[in-house]
Amino acid sequence: MYLFTRTGQFRAGSMRDAAAFATAVTEKVRQESDLDVHAWVSTMSAETGTCTWAAWVSSLEELEAANDKLAVSDQFNEIVEKGSELFARPVVDGLANLVNGEIDPSAPLPAYVGVARAVAANGHVADSITAGVEIAEAADRITGVPTRFLVDVTGPIGGCRWVSPYADIGALQAAEEALAADPSWAALIDRVGIRYAQGATQSILRRIT
């Protein structure tokens, strides 16, 4: 299973138009392809104004077929071209491979997701994957939230991420408080942290469609 993302940061002062654009392009992708795509915006995080479109696919062939359909869609490309002026910089695509956990397509859509990103330190690529699974399993146990660990297929070599879905902001807060209150969590991060390069980040994304 793969997670495909397309991320762009909207320029300052464009958020009202950006929200309408994000909704329109998401709906058009769903109409023109088989991708179950959703749009998310960063909130309470450093990447203010950033929108990420994300879709799970079972194979790269599925993603290729969807991209081929969109490439020849005049309506889709017209929407994209009109919306290009809303971005502060070019959009960036990403692809990650699901390492642990499962995706249930029938599960309710979360209102928020927490995303932590890291890059393996030199000489610790294999160790970082083992530690990544351990971190995800510990987060599951402590919070009761199904945290998924993914390894990046594109982007920095050794890149990885943890993705945790939340039904609402209250569930997100409860998970954060549970992690902070459990001494085994901090001990785990201290123990395996050497396997990752400095600069790991955390973000909160809110679903808009």
N, C-alpha and C positions, 0 to 999 in steps of 0.2 A: 504494500500500500504506500502511495506517495501523497505528499501534500504539496500542491502547486500554489504559489503566491505571486501576486503582482502588487507592488507597493510604490506609492508616490506621495510626495508631500505637497499639499496645496499651498499656494502663495497666500500671504497675509491679506485679509480683506475679501477673500473669495469664498468663505465658508458656506454662505447661503446657496450660492450657485453650485458649489462643490457638492453639497449634499444632494441636490437635485440630479447632478451629473452622475454621482456614484450610484444612485438608485436606478437611473435610466440605463446605464451601461450594464449593471448587474442583471436587470430584467431582460435586456437584449441578449446577453450571453446565454441565459437560461432558455430563451426562445430559439436561438440559432444553433445551440449545441446541446449535448446531453450532460453538461457539467452542472452539478448542484453547487453553484458558487454563491458566496455571501460576502458582503462588504463590512469591514470593521474599521473603526477609527481609534487612534491612540487617545487615551484619556488619563489624566493624572500622571503622565509620563513625559519623558524628555522630548519625544518626537511629536510635539504639538502640530496638529494639522495633517498628520500622516494617515492615509487610508490604505488598507490592505484588502485586496480581493483574494479569497482563499477557497480552494476546492480539493477534496480528496478524490484520487483516482486509483483504480486497481492496477493499472498498467500504464506504461509510457505510450503504448499504442492508442489507448483511450484518449490521452492528452493530445497526442498528435492529430487524431481525427477531429477533435474539437477545435484545435487551432486552425486546421485546414478549412473547416467550415466557416470560421469567423473571418479568415483571410479573404474570402470571396464574398462576404456579406456587405453589400453597399450600405445598408442601414447601420450596421454595427460600426463600420469604419467612418461613416459620417458623424456618428455620435462621438467617437474617439477624437476625430480631428477637431470638432468644435470644442471639445473639452480640454484639448491640449494646452490652451492658454491659461488654464486654471492652475497648472502645476508650476512649482518653483524650480523644479529640476526634472530630468528624465525619470520615468518610472523604471523600476528594477524588478526583474523576475527572479524567483527562487524555487528550488525544488529540494525536498527533503524526503528521506526514506524512514518509514515508521519502524522502529526497532522493538519496542515493547508496547503492550496494550492492543486493544482492538477498537475498530470504529463501528458503532452501531447506527446504521442509517435511519433506524426508526426511533432513536432517542430524541427527546425534546431538544430543540436548539438552545444553546446557552445564550444568555444576554451579554456575558463577559467571558473573556479568556485571559489568563495570565500567561505570559511568555517570558521565559528566561533563556538567554543565549550565551554561549561560551564557545571558545576555540581551544582545541587540545594544545597543550604545551609541546614543545619540540621533544620528540622521543616518547610521547605518551599517548599516541593516537589510540592504540589498542586499550590501554588502561582507562582512557577517558570514556570509552564506550561501556566498559564494565562498570565504571563509577556512575555513568549516566543512568544506567538501568537501576543501580542501587539507590540513587537519589530519587528516581521516579517511584520506586516501590516504597521507599520510606515516606514520601509525600502522600502516597495513597493510604498508607497505614495510619498516619497521623491525622490527616484531614478528612479521609473518606472520599476525597475527590479523585477521579481516575486520571492521574497525570500521565501523559504520554511522552516518551522520549524518542526524538528523531535525530538522525544524522544527515547533515546537509550533503546533497549530491552536487550542487553548484554553490559558488561563493568560496570563502576561505577554506583551504584544506584543513580538515579537522573540525570544521564548524558543526555545532549541534544545538539542539534546543529542547526545552521542556514546555509542554503546552497543557494547561489545566483549565477545564471549562467550569463556569459557574452559572447557576440558574438566575441569580440576581446579585446585586451589590452586597446584600447581607451575607450571602454564601461566601463571597470573596473575602469579606472582612473576617468571617468566622474561621476560614482556612488560614488566613494570615496570623490570626491570634493563636490558633492551635500550634502552628509551627514555632511561633515565638515562645510559647510556653513550654515546649518540649525540649529539654536539654539534649536529647539524643540527636536532634536535628542540627543544632549548631556544631555538635561534636562531629557529626558526619561530614558537614561541609568543611570544617577545619581539616579533617583527615584526608579527604580526597581532593581538596582544593589545589594542591600542588600539581595535579594532573592537567590543569587548565591554565591557559595564559591569562595574564592580568587583563582586566577590561570586560569581564562578564557583565551583562546588563539584564534588567528586568523591565517589563512593560505590561500595561493593562490595556486591553482593547475592548471596545464596546461595539456590539453588532448594530448596524443601522438598517440592514436589509438581508 
